[in-house]
Amino acid sequence: MSPPSPPTAPAAGDASPSPARSREAGIRARDRFFGALARYPTFRRLWFGMLAASIGQWMQQVSLGWLALTLTDSPSFVGWVTFAAGLPFLVVAPIGGSLIDRLDRRRLLLGCQVAAALVAVAVAADVGGGWVRPWHLPVMAFANGSLQALLTPTQQSLVPGLVARADLTNAIGLMSAGQNMTRIVGPSLAGVVIGWIGVGPAFGLQALALAGAFALVVGIALPPRTAQGARPRGVFDGIRLIFASPDLRGLFLVACIPTLFAFPYVHFLSVFARDLLGIGAGGLGLLMAASGTGAVIGSLLVAGRRTAGSGRFLLASTVAYGAVIVAIALSRSVVLSLPLLVCAGLLGSSFMSAGNALLQHRIADEVRGRVMGAYLLTFGLMPLGALPMGLVADRFGTTTAVVAGALLSSILTACLGLTLRELREL
């Protein structure tokens, strides 16, 4: 009997990874996508605080839209309420940018959270007490939007001081991923609460979420800020800084176009859910969750990159985004609409996160508040676009309004890319 042959080593391509290698690969993946959260405790507290506040904000947005539709049965009124919520980003954000560079950013953030919680309590009482009237909704939306126009750029301006420059793109991507993650939790939770116990309690939960955000942020200690020079801090200084630089101007414009013409479709998902797909308030939460899922994926893809991306990527993904929105508007199938919403969320989040990271890498801390306040003007363009979209929807139908806006977004973005070399070469 011949002796047994020695065991043959498996081929390199056939070898299964050892548990140690699998753990190392998992650690590398976590570090790639979540490194800033693991390495910077102060950033981690800010991130979780942002998460809680953003959940409340999405609950409020969905609840106001549903309340506007049920009180008036008018898509154009939904557009008016959305416009009132976004108007402060056009009016308050530039002033807020100047305040961010003048005041203690942590105290400003906490003050906005407290005030927003009080507004949410007042709205919950108004709705729960049965006193709410249609004209109350734009007033409520404007008050909350004014606070968000201060809170959002304040959060954004804190990030570069909490992480090393090498981790800035990762941190910005994680902030965006967290905000988009709340697009799953917030609207889904709002849909469940509205369906089970009504709109009023949804606003009450928003107040609780803001209280949780305050508890997380109140204990953080921020590093000392760099000495400020004699540079002027006018209200419109951020806008002047952006338009004085071709690359910053290009980033600003490529954010403006889809925000004005394509993004407003999100505010009309209540119309799609009720009238076009026939799935009601619970189905609205499902649609928003699908969009939010894609947005989380897109943000994490940006967070996992060591570079912020390129101008060509921004242009291509923005043009593609408009095409996907057209498909969503034409769909009458929930099975088809859900993956399309995931795709739209992924594209929209990717180019907005990458654009934000490219911008943050190109500005100094002493002007960061003013530049981010000016950049946040783009947030106000979404409700501004929702107003004419609502008027067109009343006259020609929601599908026509959304398709027209999305096509215009893609065409204008393509024209911008062809005419602005500095943007293409980022």
MOQUI-V9557 format. One line per field, one symbol per residue. ss: DSSP state (2 for helix, 1 for strand, 0 for the rest). Layout:
BEGIN
ss=???
END
This chain:
BEGIN
ss=000000000000000000222222222222222222222022222222222222222222222222222222002222222222222222222222222222002222222222222222222222220000022222222222222222222222222000002222222222222222222222222222222220222222222222222222200000000000000000002222222202222222222222222022222222222222000222222222222222222222222000000022222222222222222222000222222222222222222222222222200022222222222022222222222222222222022222222222222222222220222200
END
